[in-house]
Amino acid sequence: FSAQSLDPVTYSVLVEAKGFKKALVDHVKVDTAATATANVTLETGSVTEQVVVTAEAPLLNTETGTTTHTITTRQLQDVPLNNRSVLDLALTAPNVTGDAGSEDPGVSSDQPVPGFNLNLNGGRAGSTSILADGVNNTGVGIARAVVSFTPETVQEFTVQTSAYSAEFGNTAGGVINATTKSGTNDFSGVALWYHRNPKFNATPFSIGTAPRPHNNLRYNQVSVTVGGPIYLPKPGEGGKAYYNGKNKSFFFFAYEPRRRKDFLTSTALVPEATQLAGNFNNLVRTAAGIVPATVATQFGLTSVGSANIYQQFVLFQGKLVPIALATGNQYCQFNDPRRILVNQVYQGVTLQTPQCNSTINATPNPALNIIPPEFIDPIGVKILQFMHPAGGYFLDSGNIRNYFQQRSVVQNETRYTLRLDHNFTDRAKANFRYTVTPAVGIRSAGNDINGNAGVYSNARQFLLAFNNIITPTLVNDLRLNYTRGNFSEDYSPEFSIKTGRSFAGEIGLPHLTTGGIPLFLIARDNNYVTT
């Protein structure tokens, strides 16, 4: 005998036959997306007698070859989870590796992709099929969980890593199937506050000598859930004045706001105002960085190499033309009076290029390390206007720095889950679930050049399911769902990619989008770090 479309709870199986004792198999646990087997042996005797078999140990699945691991309600309640995502528990299953991810954007570049980087049975990242209450919950553009759940809203979930049914043939990795909680005949609920604060953290060993805070992760999550039978007013005369949903109609509701703030700190060596204008004279290359000679003296640092700037281009019709060095020659410092003018043909025009030899460069002049204004890109000048000014010089783990940088992220998220269940008869039932997970994260790059960016995640899922046992051998299980997730990374509304200002266009750079801010990466020279 086979019973289909059962809820993932614990059952008792009672078998009766004429001329045999009743047989009762107790504690038969049916897991999500799994087959449970209860073997019964009937003994001859009176039907009024009963044989009770208690199935305490997990039943061995002999019906299919599917490798299934079930995360139970007890595990969901007892195992501590860093970000309150049930997908973290998938890593407790055999043959599951990787990173479960979360809805949290990182301070630098981590994207909110829950479930995407899980590897099931050796499958690649993004090859896992993620289901919720038996319907697809996997993103199309990126195979993440569209809506994610906390332990307070999930009854259990299973991880299938191999030999799963053909109904899951659209995945090359494995299957994760979560079953959400529903109401029962008794009112019950949960109220909790999960809090993290830097006051509770010790200073990490990795912190250097710079005066920076050791940690600033602030995390607040509240979960309030309630479930039970549905009671509704019942208008009309006679009988009860309200509808009593016990044994028939149930509800479950969860309200889960979450607020998170975090930042990372670092230090840098940025140019002074004179250097931004092209004046690099009197700099000294030290083991702690390239700094002005006065700063090197202040910290007792000695020179370990050249800090001179050499001219590698000449100007022709507003364009930079690379200098072709004659045999044995070298580049010169800008405007070195000892330079040798060498003819060079470029596009049919003879140019005079300044070149030096090893004898001239053996005695460089630090006062000549000044780049003429005509060699400085005008767009670069506009960009550098937004760079933070240099501050006072200090030592950070042996390196000279003059800028303290902070990268931060702020996230606001509020989840709602509503589930309604109704039993029409013993053979027909229906349920409805609505889950929404709107989240907005603001990531600060820590400098005015690259500005701030927003990480937006707005996902929702509607589920309507009908289950009807038509005959003992015919079952109809119909599930309709609408799942939509909008995931994007954008700037503030002023510089929105679709409708905002284009900073690239305003400073003269080509651009593909209507608005937005391009990402600027400034070259670095060993320990000389910009930002």
N, C-alpha and C positions, 0 to 999 in steps of 0.2 A: 504494500500500500504506500502511496505517496501523497503528502499534503503540500500544496504549493502556496506561495505568496503569504508566508507567515511573518509576523512581526519578529524582530530579533529580541526575544525575551526567553524566559525559562518556562517550559511546559511540563505537564504530566500527561503520559500516554496511557489510556485505559483500553484494554482489549477484552471483549466478551465473545464467547461462542458456546453454543448448546453442548452440554455434556462436559464442559471444562470449567475449571476455576477461573475467576476473573484475574487478569494480570495487569498490574499497575507499575509502569516505569516512571519514577519520579525524577525531577531535576534534569530534564532534557534541555540543554541550552542550544538555542538556534542563533547562529551568528549572522551578521550582515553578509549577504552575497555568498553564503556557504551552505553546504548540505550536511544536515545532522542525521545520524542513523540510530535508531532504537530497536534492537533485536529483542523479540519476545518469545519465550517458550511457554506453551500452554500445558498445564498439568490436568489430568483427568480428575473429575470430582464435581461437587455441587457448584452451581453457578453462584450460590450465596457465599462461597468461600473465596478468598482473595489472596493472591501472591503479590507482594510488594517488592520491587527491585529499585534500589536507589542508585542512580547514575551520577555518582559524585565526581569520578575522574572524567577528564575530557574525552569525548567519544572520538574514536578513530574514524576518519573519513575514508570509507572504502567505496564510495559511489563514483568519485571523480579523482583525477590525478592532479587537481589544482593544489598548488602550494599556497596556503592561506595563513595569515597571522592576524589575530583579532586583538585590537586594543579595547579593553573592557572599560566599563564605567568606573570600576575601582582604580584602574590605572589613570584614567582621566582625572579622577579626584585627588589621587595621592602623589603622583609624580610631579615635582616642581618644574614649571616651564618658564623660561626666561621672558618670553614675549607673549605668553598666553595663547599660543597657536597650537591647535591639535596636531598639525602636520609635523611638529617636532617629534612627536611620539612615533611617527613612521620609522624613524631611525633606530627604534628598538627592535624592529622586525629583522629577521635574517635576510641577507642579500640586499640590504638597503644601505646606501652610502650617499654622500654628498651633503648639501646644505638645504635645509627645509625652507629657509627664507622667511619673510614676514611682510606685513604691510608697511614696515618702517623704512623710509629713505635714509640712506647713510649721510654722514656729515660731508663726505667727499663726493662719491659717485655711485654708491650702492643703490640699486633700484628696488622698489617694492614688488617682488615677483615670488609670492608664496608658492612653494611646491615645484617651481620650474627647475631648480638645480638638484632635485632628488634623482638618484640613479638606482633603479630597481633591476635586480638580476643582471647587472652589467649594461643596461640600456643607457643611451646618451641622455644628457640633460634635455628636458623638454619633450621626452618621449613617453611620459607617464600620463595615463588617463585618470583624471580626477572627477569623481562623481559625488553628488550629494542627494541622498534619498533616492538613489537609483537613476538620476537624470544627469546629463552631462554638465559639468561645472569647470570645463577646461577652456581656457582662452583660445581664440583662433589666431590672432596675430602673434601672440607669444603664449606658450602652453603653461600658463600659471593658473592657479585656482582663481576663478573670477570673483567669487565671494568666499571669504574665509570665515572660520568658526573658532570660537573659544571653547574650552572644556565645559563651560557652564551651559552650552547649548547643544552639545553632542552626547548622544546616548552611548554610541560605540562606533568604531569604524574598522574596516578590514583592509589588509594589504595583500594583494594577490601578485605573486612574483613570477609564476610560471604555470604553464598548462592551463591557463584560464579559458573560460568558455568562448565559443566563436562569437557570441554577442559583443565581446570586447575586441573584435578583430581590427579596430581602427588604431590600436596602440602597438608600438614596438618595444615598450618597456614593461610596465606593469599597471596595475589598477588599484587605486585607492578609493574606497566607497564609504562615505560617512552617513550615519543615520542620526537625524536630529531628534531632540527630546520632544515628547508629547505630554499632554496633561493626563492625569489619572483621576480616580475617584476621590482621592484625598488632596486637599490643597497643600502645596509645598512650594518652597522658593529658596533663593540664595541671595544674600547681600554681602558683597566683599569689596575691599579696597586694597589694591596692590600698589605699593609705593616703593620707589627707589630714590635715594637722596645722596648727594656727595658727602654729606656729613657722616654717613655710615661707612665710608670707604677709606682705606689707608692709602698713603702716598706710594705710588709704584716705584720700584727700583729704577725704572728707565728714565725718570725725571732727572734732567740735568741741573746745572747751576743757575739757569735763568729764573727770574722771579715770576713763575707762572703757576696757576692753580693746578692741582693734581687731577681733578675730575669735575665734571659739571653735569653728569647725566641725571636729569630729573624726570621721573616717570610716574604717572598716576593713571590707574585704570580702575574704574568702578564697574561692577557687574551686579545688576539687579534682575532676578528672574522670578517669575511666579507662574504656577500652573495648577490646574484642577478642573473640576466639572463646570460646565457652563450653566449659569442661572440667568434666566431672562424673564422680564415681566410678561404675564399672560393675561391680556385684556379679555373681558367678557364676564358673564355672571356664572356662578357655580364653579365648584372645584377649586383647585389651588390657584392662587393669584400669580404664580410664577412657574416658569418652566424649569424642571429639575433635570439637569443633564447627566446625572449619575448613570453609569453603565452605557451611556449613549453619546453624549457630546462633551468634548474636552477642549481646553485651550492651553497654550503655553506662550509666554511673552518674555522677551529679554531686552533690556536697555543697558547698553555698554559704552559709556563715554570713555575716551582715552586721550590723555594729553602727555606729550613727550618733548623734552628739550635736551639738547646735547651740544657740546662743542669740543673741538680739538684745538690745541694751541701749538704754535711753532714759532721759530725765529728766523730772520733772514738778514742778509746784508744788502741793502738797497742803495741806489745812487743818491748822492747829495744833489742839491739844486744846480751847482756848477757843472756836475757831470752830466746831468740831463740836458744841459745846454751844449755839451760836446767838449767840455774842458776836463781832461784827464791827466793834467800835469801833476808832478810831484806825488805820484802814487807809488806804493811799495808792495811788491808781492811777498807775503809772509806765509808761514805754515798755517796761520789762522785765517787767511783771506787777503784780498787785495784792498789795502786801506791807505788813507793819506799818511804821509811821512810823520806828521805830528801824532797821529793815533798810534802808529807803530812804536814811536818813542814812548808814548804814554804807557803802553802795555809791555814794554821791553822786548819787542819783537824785531827780528833781523830779517834782511832780505834773503829770499831763497830762489830768486829768478827775476827775469825781466817783466816789467809791467808797462812797457812802451807800446804805442799804437803806431802801426806802419800803414802807409798809403798803398792800397792794392788796386785802386781804380783811378781813372781820369774821367772828366766830364766831357761829353760830346753831344751837343744839341739836347741838353737836359737829361741825357742817359748816362749811366755808369758803364764805362768800358774797362774790362779787366786789363791790367798792364801785363804785357808779354815780356818777361825778363830776358835780357840778353845773357849769353853764357857767362857764368861767374858772377853775375850781378844779383843784388838783393833789393827788397823793398826799402823805401826810405821813410823816415818820419815826415809828417806833414810840414811842408815849407822849410825843410832842412836846407840851409844855404850852401851846403857842400854837395848837393845832389848833382847828378849827371843827367842831362837831357838826351834821351835816346829816341830816334824817330821810330814810329810804329804806324803801319798802314792799316786803316780800318774802314771798310766799305769804300775803298778808293780814295780815302782822304788820309793824308799824312799827319799824324798827331805826335806831339812831343811829350814823352812820358818821363817822369822823374825816377831815376834808378840810382842805387848806391852800391858800394862794394863792402867787403868785410872790413877793410881798413876804416872806412867812415863809420860803419855801424859798431865798431869796437868801442867807440866813445859816444854813446847816445846822449842826447840832451833832454832830460825829463821835462823841461819847459816847453818842448815842441809837441807834447801829446795833446794837441787841441785840434778837434775836427772842425774844419771850416763849415759855416752854416749851409753853404750850397751843397754839401755832401750829406746833409741830414734830411731824411724823408719827411716832407711836410705832414703826411698822415701820421707818421710815427710821433711827431711833436704833439699832435692833437691827442693821441692815445696816452702819451706820458703825462699829460696834464691831470689825468685821473689817478696817477700812482700816488700812494701814500708818501708823504715826505719822510726823510730819514730822521731818526731821533738820536738820542745819545748813544754812544758806543758802549758795549758791555761784552763780557765773555760768556759763552754758552758752551759748556763741555769742550773747552779749548779752542772754539771758533769765535772770531770777532763778529758781532751782530749789532745792528742799529735799528731793528724793526721787530716788533712783537705782533704776530698775526693770529687771528682767531677765526676758525671756520665753524659755523654753527648750523643747526637744523632745528626747526620747530614743527611739530606735527599735531594737528587736531583731527580727531576721528570720533564718530559716534555711530555705533552699530545698533540696528534694531532687528529683531527676529520675532515673527508672529506665526504660530502654527495652530490650526483648528482641525480637530478630528471629529467625525460623526459616524456612528454605527446605525445604518438604516435598519438592518436586520442582523441575525447571526451570520448571514451569508453575504451581506453587502455593506461596504463601508467606503468612506471618502475622507480625504484630508487636503488641506490647503496650507501652504507656507509662503511667507513673504520675508525675504532677507535683504537688507540694504546695508552697504558698508561705504559711506562717503568719507574720504580722507583727503586732507590738504596738508602738504608739507612744504615748508619754505626753507630752502638751502642757501646759506650765505657763503660766497667764495672767500671771504676774508679780505678782499681788496676791492677798491673802487673800479678797477679796470674790468674785471669780469662780472661784477655785480651779483645780484641775487637771482635765484631760479625757483620756480614752483614745481612741485611734484604732485600731480592730481590723480586721484583714484576714486571713481564713483561707480560702484557696481551694485546691481540689484538682481534678484532672482525671484520669479513667481513659479510656484509649483501647484498643480491641481492633479490629484491622483484618485482613481476609482478602482476598487477591487471587488469583484463579484464572483462567487462560487455558483456557477450556473447548474452544474450537475456534479456528482462526486468525481467525475473524470474530466470535467471541463471548467477551467478557470479563466476569467478575463481580468487582466491587470493593465489598466490604461493610465499613462502618466503624460501630462501635458506641462511643458515648462517654457518660460520666457526668461532668458538670461542675457543681460547686457552689461558690459563693462567699458567705461571710458577711462583710459589710462594715458596720461600725457605728461610731458615735462615742458613747462613754459616759464616765461619771465613774468614780472609784475604786469598788471593790465596796461600800464603806460607803454611797455615794450612788448606786448603780446605778439607772438609770431604771426598770427592771422590778421590782427586789426590794429596793432600798436605802432609806435614809432620805430624806425629802422636806424639804429645807431650807426651801422655800417654805412648806410647811404648818406647820413649826415656828415660823416668825416671823409667821404669820398671812396669808400671801398665797394667793390661789386657785391651784390647780395641776391639770394634766390627767393627769400621770403619777404612778405610785406613788412613785417616788423621783426624785432628781436635784437639781440646783442651778440656779436661774434665772440668766440673764445680766443683770447690772445695768450700766446705762449712766448715768453721772452727768453732768449738764449742766455746761457750761463757759462762762466769761465771758471772751471774747477770750483774753488771755494767762494768765488764771487757770485752770489746768488741774488737774483732780482726778486721776483715774487710771482 
